[in-house]
Amino acid sequence: MNIKRAKQEIRDSIEAYLSKDEFGEYRIPAIRQRPILLMGPPGIGKTQIMEQIARECGIALVSYTITHHTRQSAVGLPFIVKKNYGEEEFSVTEYTMSEIISSVYDKMEKTGLKEGILFIDEINCVSETLAPMMLQFLQGKTFGNQKVPEGWVIVTAGNPPEYNKSVREFDVVTLDRIKKIDVEADFDVWKEYAYQQGIHPIEHQIQISRIHNLILAKMLQLKEVIILEEKILKDQINSQVVVIMSLLVLHRKKIHLIWQR
């Protein structure tokens, strides 16, 4: 489908996920809200439509390009804690909060919005160390041991294999737990958007043509002035020639009279 239809599909899904009943409970529980995977070539507008949807729905947006993150920043850093099991004390590894999850809470505090979209771009291009974490994220909606807050919808995006050699294929189990939307380029949709934003090349060409026409008009006016000046000068020269010729004729007549005497 084209990006315009994909935007509507995602918006409909988000509105359905965030719909509440008369008791203030989500009609579709978080556990049944399937993450959305938007698959399409780079530059087609995947990130742009997420910004538009968040703005139109009045919810927050946290956007991450996962390929810019390490396992530690996505999952959290390990630290050692002491725990008692039975009568013995053991050292146990725990993890700090994921940078991505903490960004969601920071956004909630900053905007006052309790609902939003957690958008993870290039999710199928992660490193080998992050790949298992992404599968866990899509299947369980957690990063490390922290869950995505309730009221936040997970939307991800990826590139088809022909556009990125580092693409990793999702297994059948993961694909069964997400809503995948394949997007293809559509020139008509792009023209419609570009024209609305005032960046359509035809509109640009019209502006250039207008400028050229103004310059041409000025040049024509200048040319007309030059032609008029040349005409006036020519008329002046012709008048002077007539006067000179008249004087010569008169002078010849005087000479002829003198010779006759």
Number of C-alpha atoms within 10 A of each C-alpha: 12 18 22 15 12 18 21 13 13 20 19 12 18 24 12 14 20 20 14 14 9 7 7 8 11 16 14 14 13 17 10 9 19 21 24 22 24 24 21 23 19 15 9 16 16 21 18 11 18 22 17 14 20 18 12 10 12 12 19 23 23 22 19 18 15 23 15 12 16 14 18 17 15 20 24 21 16 13 11 11 11 11 12 10 8 6 6 7 10 12 11 12 12 15 16 16 21 21 16 22 21 14 16 23 15 13 17 18 11 10 10 11 15 16 20 24 22 24 25 22 24 21 26 26 22 23 18 11 11 19 17 11 18 24 19 14 18 22 18 15 21 19 21 22 12 17 14 20 17 14 19 22 25 22 23 29 23 23 22 17 15 9 12 15 10 14 18 18 11 13 9 8 10 13 16 12 16 18 16 17 19 17 20 14 15 13 10 10 14 17 15 11 14 14 15 10 9 11 12 15 12 12 13 13 11 11 12 12 12 12 12 12 12 12 12 12 12 12 12 12 12 12 12 12 12 12 12 12 12 12 12 12 12 12 12 12 12 12 12 12 12 12 12 12 12 12 12 12 12 12 11 12 11 11 11 11 9 9 7 6 5
